[in-house]
């Protein structure tokens, strides 16, 4: 997505937030359509519990509805909304039980050009990467999620997390160090 498209999307979302502040339910529905799935993807990776992730989505969007009039457009709408999502996700993590269940993912669609061995290798690698992400601390998992899955810049992540940009860079450095052996094995084709 180009900077112009991102800017127009942000402008459109900021307009929706202004309309929500005036009680416009249709604008809220449009914002929910855009951010509901995005917040869910963020929350599920953070809290690792489907039910709690759905609650986070509801809590975040309810907060957006209530707080739209206080949105001052000092940051992009995505930064503001993901900041709320981060706060709600951290609250869900603090309150969750030690025993969690993994969500069951849909079976990946097979690539017809891959043979069965390649498919198994790819699936095994995906499981190892998923396991490695789950082994990261909350702070490290958060920066990976916001960078690679939400497309946020380090500056935006710093705004969302309420910490200096240097802290975000340090967290990303340590997260990459933890993930590097798994990713390196994938590149050189080492057995999983």
Residue pairs with C-beta under 8 A, 6 or more apart in sequence:
1 9
10 76
10 77
10 78
13 31
13 34
13 76
13 77
13 78
14 71
14 73
14 76
14 77
15 27
16 24
16 27
16 28
16 30
16 31
16 77
17 27
17 31
17 64
17 68
17 71
17 77
18 68
18 71
19 26
19 27
20 27
20 28
20 31
20 64
20 65
20 68
21 68
21 69
21 71
28 61
28 64
28 65
31 61
31 64
32 61
35 60
35 61
35 64
35 78
35 81
36 57
36 61
38 82
38 150
39 56
39 57
39 60
39 61
39 81
39 82
39 85
40 53
40 54
40 56
40 57
41 149
41 150
42 82
42 85
42 86
42 89
42 145
42 146
42 149
42 150
43 52
43 53
43 56
43 57
43 85
43 88
43 89
43 92
44 50
44 53
44 103
45 133
45 141
45 145
45 149
46 53
46 86
46 89
46 90
46 92
46 93
46 138
46 141
46 142
46 145
47 53
47 56
47 89
47 92
47 93
47 96
48 100
48 102
48 103
48 134
49 92
49 96
49 100
49 101
49 103
50 103
52 92
52 96
53 92
55 92
56 85
56 88
56 89
56 92
59 88
60 81
60 84
60 85
60 88
63 84
63 88
64 81
64 84
67 84
71 77
71 80
75 83
75 156
75 159
76 156
78 150
78 152
78 156
79 152
79 156
79 159
79 160
82 146
82 150
82 152
82 156
82 160
83 159
83 160
83 162
86 142
86 160
86 161
90 138
93 138
108 123
108 126
110 119
111 119
114 122
121 192
124 192
125 182
125 185
125 186
125 192
128 182
128 192
129 179
129 182
129 183
132 178
132 179
132 182
133 141
133 144
133 179
134 141
135 178
136 144
136 175
136 178
136 179
139 161
139 171
140 171
140 172
140 174
140 175
140 178
141 175
142 157
142 161
142 171
143 157
143 161
143 168
143 171
143 172
143 175
144 172
144 175
144 179
146 152
146 156
146 157
146 160
147 154
147 157
147 172
152 160
154 165
154 168
154 169
154 172
155 165
157 165
157 168
158 164
158 165
158 167
158 168
161 167
161 168
184 190
185 192
